């Protein structure tokens, strides 16, 4: 794929541009089948829009009814769909079969090719990850966009590993380790971490990723909370208890709230107190999401209502 070229875009003042797949989640439960717009990057963009961040998504969705439903869903949260994101053909789908404990197993019908134009105005934060960073041919365009952008804006990355869609472990790990130096913040689940580095403990994995060039690594560990690590600080944040309807979108809600916190952080940078605040807000966002079906992240008002009075919404 040729180098991604920047296209004129009249939009100004976008805080976050999310780059990656948007698809239709088809959720199969004992009670029946329902459809939700999804895809990890699209969920992150939607979550950011719900929190009030000025957000745009750069993706590839079809000109079918699924694509229209996804666009309307994003627009309902104030998320802009960047030019070139609608293409001819069918929109990708992911079928999730829910177990009795709310966990999900996935089957994908994915097509991913990044449009050959990119927004002319860089945001404060550029986020990418998931299938879009691994699946050819679009993954090469994602990498080239990060290469062009990482020295001019903050780049966040969530690999959101889907083994069924990847090549060999060696190939996937190589892609991941080549992308990390182009990022400032890497968030991944403990399952992702152990899949990438099965012989290492989570702490050692976080340190390894910092050593590859990330400024901040956040590892989510389900009921055990999350770990936030920089080159000079390590903070453990407890999970927030919540009744679980399903876990769809929980990690993406965590990521969206983490990005929102990065936008709002003050002059303290990534001091331990900032890391703790970021982690607590992101954990609360995930806890709210699992209380309801599908990838339905909280609004800023919901976060404010759920956080204790002594805990600010953002650092």
C-alpha positions as CSV (number, residue, x, y, z in Angstrom):
1,X,0.0,0.0,0.0
2,X,1.4,3.5,-0.8
3,X,2.1,6.0,1.9
4,X,-1.1,7.4,3.3
5,X,-1.6,10.9,2.0
6,X,-3.3,13.7,3.9
7,X,-6.5,15.1,2.4
8,X,-8.0,18.5,3.0
9,X,-10.5,18.4,5.8
10,X,-12.3,21.5,7.0
11,X,-12.9,20.2,10.5
12,X,-10.9,22.0,13.1
13,X,-10.3,21.4,16.8
14,X,-10.8,17.6,17.0
15,X,-9.4,16.3,20.3
16,X,-9.1,12.7,19.3
17,X,-9.0,10.8,16.0
18,X,-9.6,7.1,16.3
19,X,-8.3,4.9,13.5
20,X,-9.6,1.4,13.0
21,X,-12.4,-1.0,12.3
22,X,-16.1,-0.4,12.8
23,X,-18.4,-3.4,12.5
24,X,-21.7,-4.9,13.5
25,X,-21.7,-7.1,16.6
26,X,-24.3,-9.8,16.3
27,X,-24.9,-11.1,19.9
28,X,-26.4,-14.6,20.3
29,X,-27.9,-15.3,23.8
30,X,-30.3,-17.9,25.1
31,X,-33.0,-15.2,24.8
32,X,-32.4,-14.5,21.1
33,X,-30.1,-12.5,18.8
34,X,-29.6,-8.8,18.8
35,X,-27.3,-6.5,16.8
36,X,-25.1,-3.7,18.1
37,X,-22.7,-1.4,16.3
38,X,-19.2,-2.4,17.5
39,X,-15.5,-2.9,16.7
40,X,-13.0,-1.9,19.4
41,X,-11.9,1.4,17.7
42,X,-15.5,2.4,17.0
43,X,-16.4,1.6,20.6
44,X,-13.6,3.8,21.8
45,X,-14.6,6.6,19.6
46,X,-18.3,6.3,20.7
47,X,-17.1,6.2,24.4
48,X,-15.1,9.3,23.9
49,X,-18.1,11.1,22.3
50,X,-20.3,10.1,25.2
51,X,-17.8,11.6,27.5
52,X,-17.9,14.9,25.6
53,X,-14.6,14.8,23.8
54,X,-14.5,16.1,20.3
55,X,-13.9,12.9,18.4
56,X,-13.7,11.6,14.8
57,X,-13.4,8.0,13.5
58,X,-11.3,7.1,10.4
59,X,-12.5,3.7,9.3
60,X,-13.9,1.5,6.5
61,X,-17.6,0.6,6.6
62,X,-19.8,-0.6,3.8
63,X,-22.7,1.2,1.9
64,X,-25.2,-1.3,3.3
65,X,-27.8,-1.0,6.1
66,X,-25.2,-2.1,8.7
67,X,-22.9,0.7,7.6
68,X,-25.7,3.3,7.9
69,X,-26.6,2.0,11.4
70,X,-23.0,2.3,12.5
71,X,-22.8,5.9,11.2
72,X,-26.0,6.9,12.9
73,X,-24.8,5.3,16.1
74,X,-21.6,7.3,16.1
75,X,-23.4,10.5,15.2
76,X,-25.7,10.0,18.2
77,X,-22.6,10.4,20.4
78,X,-21.3,13.4,18.4
79,X,-18.6,11.4,16.7
80,X,-17.6,12.5,13.2
81,X,-17.0,10.0,10.5
82,X,-14.0,11.2,8.5
83,X,-14.2,11.4,4.7
84,X,-13.3,8.1,2.9
85,X,-14.7,6.0,5.7
86,X,-17.7,4.7,3.7
87,X,-16.8,2.3,0.9
88,X,-18.7,0.0,-1.5
89,X,-19.7,-3.4,-0.2
90,X,-20.7,-5.2,2.9
91,X,-19.9,-4.0,6.4
92,X,-17.8,-6.3,8.6
93,X,-19.5,-8.4,11.3
94,X,-18.5,-10.1,14.5
95,X,-20.8,-12.7,16.1
96,X,-20.5,-13.0,19.9
97,X,-22.0,-16.1,21.6
98,X,-22.5,-15.3,25.3
99,X,-21.8,-17.9,28.0
100,X,-23.9,-18.0,31.2
101,X,-21.3,-15.9,33.1
102,X,-21.6,-13.1,30.5
103,X,-18.2,-13.8,28.8
104,X,-18.2,-13.8,25.0
105,X,-16.7,-16.0,22.2
106,X,-16.3,-14.4,18.8
107,X,-16.6,-15.3,15.2
108,X,-15.5,-12.7,12.7
109,X,-16.3,-11.8,9.1
110,X,-13.9,-8.9,8.6
111,X,-12.6,-6.9,5.7
112,X,-10.1,-4.2,6.6
113,X,-8.4,-1.7,4.2
114,X,-7.6,1.8,5.4
115,X,-8.7,4.5,2.9
116,X,-5.7,6.1,1.3
117,X,-6.4,9.6,2.7
118,X,-5.8,10.9,6.2
119,X,-7.2,14.0,7.9
120,X,-5.0,17.1,7.3
121,X,-5.3,18.4,10.8
122,X,-3.8,16.2,13.5
123,X,-5.7,15.9,16.8
124,X,-4.3,16.1,20.3
125,X,-4.5,12.3,20.6
126,X,-4.5,9.7,17.8
127,X,-5.8,6.2,18.9
128,X,-5.6,2.9,17.1
129,X,-5.5,-0.8,17.8
130,X,-7.3,-4.1,17.6
131,X,-7.8,-5.9,14.3
132,X,-6.9,-2.8,12.3
133,X,-3.3,-2.9,13.5
134,X,-2.8,-6.5,12.4
135,X,-5.0,-7.4,9.5
136,X,-3.7,-6.8,5.9
137,X,-4.0,-4.8,3.9
138,X,-5.2,-2.0,6.1
139,X,-2.6,-2.6,8.9
140,X,0.1,-1.2,6.7
141,X,-1.8,2.0,6.3
142,X,-2.3,2.2,10.1
143,X,1.5,1.8,10.6
144,X,2.3,4.5,8.0
145,X,-0.1,6.9,9.6
146,X,1.5,6.3,13.0
147,X,4.9,6.8,11.5
148,X,3.8,10.2,10.1
149,X,2.0,11.3,13.3
150,X,3.7,10.0,16.5
151,X,6.2,12.9,16.8
152,X,3.4,15.5,16.4
153,X,0.6,14.2,18.7
154,X,0.1,11.7,21.5
155,X,-0.6,8.2,20.1
156,X,-2.5,5.6,22.2
157,X,-2.7,1.9,21.3
158,X,-4.7,-1.1,22.4
159,X,-3.8,-4.3,20.6
160,X,-7.0,-6.1,21.7
161,X,-5.7,-9.4,20.6
162,X,-8.1,-11.6,18.6
163,X,-6.0,-14.8,17.9
164,X,-8.5,-16.2,15.4
165,X,-7.8,-13.3,13.1
166,X,-4.0,-13.2,13.5
167,X,-1.2,-15.1,11.7
168,X,1.4,-16.9,13.8
169,X,2.3,-15.8,17.3
170,X,5.7,-14.7,16.0
171,X,4.1,-12.5,13.3
172,X,1.6,-10.8,15.7
173,X,4.2,-10.2,18.4
174,X,6.5,-8.7,15.8
175,X,3.8,-6.3,14.6
176,X,3.0,-5.3,18.1
177,X,6.6,-4.7,19.0
178,X,7.2,-2.6,15.9
179,X,4.2,-0.4,16.7
180,X,4.9,0.2,20.4
181,X,7.8,2.7,19.6
182,X,5.4,4.8,17.6
183,X,3.1,5.2,20.6
184,X,3.1,7.0,24.0
185,X,0.4,5.0,25.8
186,X,-0.3,1.2,25.4
187,X,-3.3,-0.4,27.1
188,X,-3.9,-4.1,27.0
189,X,-5.7,-6.8,29.0
190,X,-3.9,-9.4,31.0
191,X,-5.1,-11.9,28.5
192,X,-3.5,-9.9,25.7
193,X,-0.3,-9.6,27.7
194,X,0.0,-13.3,28.5
195,X,-0.8,-14.3,24.9
196,X,2.0,-12.0,23.7
197,X,4.4,-13.0,26.4
198,X,3.3,-16.4,27.9
199,X,6.5,-16.9,29.9
200,X,6.5,-13.5,31.7
201,X,4.5,-12.2,34.7
202,X,2.3,-9.2,34.1
203,X,4.6,-6.8,35.8
204,X,7.5,-7.9,33.7
205,X,5.4,-7.6,30.5
206,X,4.5,-4.0,31.4
207,X,8.2,-3.2,32.0
208,X,9.1,-4.9,28.7
209,X,6.6,-2.7,26.8
210,X,7.9,0.4,28.5
211,X,11.4,-0.7,27.4
212,X,10.1,-0.8,23.8
213,X,9.3,2.9,24.0
214,X,5.9,3.4,25.6
215,X,5.6,6.2,28.1
216,X,2.7,4.6,29.9
217,X,1.4,1.0,29.9
218,X,-2.0,0.1,31.4
219,X,-2.8,-3.6,32.0
220,X,-6.4,-4.4,32.9
221,X,-6.9,-7.5,35.0
222,X,-10.6,-7.9,35.4
223,X,-11.7,-8.3,39.0
224,X,-8.1,-7.8,40.1
225,X,-8.1,-4.2,38.9
226,X,-5.5,-2.6,36.7
227,X,-1.8,-1.9,36.7
228,X,-0.4,1.4,35.3
229,X,3.3,1.6,34.8
230,X,5.8,4.2,33.5
231,X,9.5,4.3,33.4
232,X,9.5,5.7,37.0
233,X,6.2,4.8,38.6
234,X,3.9,1.8,39.2
235,X,0.3,2.1,40.5
236,X,-2.2,-0.6,41.1
237,X,-5.8,0.4,40.9
238,X,-8.6,-1.9,42.4
239,X,-11.5,-2.9,40.3
240,X,-15.0,-1.5,40.9
241,X,-17.6,-4.1,41.9
242,X,-20.4,-4.3,39.5
243,X,-23.2,-6.7,38.6
244,X,-22.2,-8.2,35.2
245,X,-24.8,-8.4,32.3
246,X,-22.0,-9.0,29.8
247,X,-18.4,-7.9,29.3
248,X,-18.8,-6.6,25.7
249,X,-17.1,-3.2,25.4
250,X,-15.7,-3.1,28.9
251,X,-12.1,-2.8,27.8
252,X,-13.0,-0.2,25.2
253,X,-14.8,1.9,27.8
254,X,-11.7,1.7,30.0
255,X,-9.7,2.9,27.0
256,X,-12.0,5.7,26.2
257,X,-12.0,7.0,29.8
258,X,-8.2,6.7,29.9
259,X,-7.9,8.8,26.8
260,X,-10.3,11.3,28.2
261,X,-8.3,11.5,31.3
262,X,-5.1,12.1,29.3
263,X,-6.8,15.0,27.6
264,X,-7.8,16.5,30.9
265,X,-4.6,15.9,32.8
266,X,-2.8,19.0,34.2
267,X,0.8,19.9,34.5
268,X,1.7,16.9,36.7
269,X,2.2,14.7,33.6
270,X,2.2,11.1,34.6
271,X,3.0,11.5,38.3
272,X,1.7,8.6,40.5
273,X,-1.3,10.6,41.6
274,X,-2.3,11.2,38.0
275,X,-1.9,7.5,37.2
276,X,-4.2,6.6,40.1
277,X,-6.8,9.1,39.0
278,X,-6.6,7.9,35.4
279,X,-7.0,4.3,36.5
280,X,-9.9,4.9,38.9
281,X,-11.9,6.8,36.3
282,X,-11.2,4.2,33.6
283,X,-12.1,1.3,36.0
284,X,-15.4,3.0,36.9
285,X,-16.3,3.5,33.2
286,X,-15.7,-0.2,32.6
287,X,-17.8,-1.1,35.6
288,X,-20.7,0.9,34.4
289,X,-20.5,-0.6,31.0
290,X,-20.7,-4.2,32.2
291,X,-24.0,-3.5,34.0
292,X,-25.9,-3.2,30.7
293,X,-25.9,-5.2,27.5
294,X,-23.6,-4.5,24.6
295,X,-20.9,-1.8,24.2
296,X,-22.8,1.0,26.0
297,X,-20.3,3.2,27.7
298,X,-21.1,5.9,30.3
299,X,-21.7,9.6,29.8
300,X,-19.6,12.1,31.7
301,X,-22.6,12.7,33.9
302,X,-22.9,9.0,34.8
303,X,-19.2,8.9,35.7
304,X,-19.6,12.0,37.9
305,X,-22.6,10.4,39.7
306,X,-20.8,7.1,40.2
307,X,-17.4,8.4,41.4
308,X,-17.0,9.3,45.1
309,X,-17.1,13.0,45.8
310,X,-13.4,13.0,46.7
311,X,-12.5,11.4,43.4
312,X,-12.4,13.9,40.5
313,X,-13.6,12.9,37.1
314,X,-10.3,13.7,35.5
315,X,-6.9,14.7,36.8
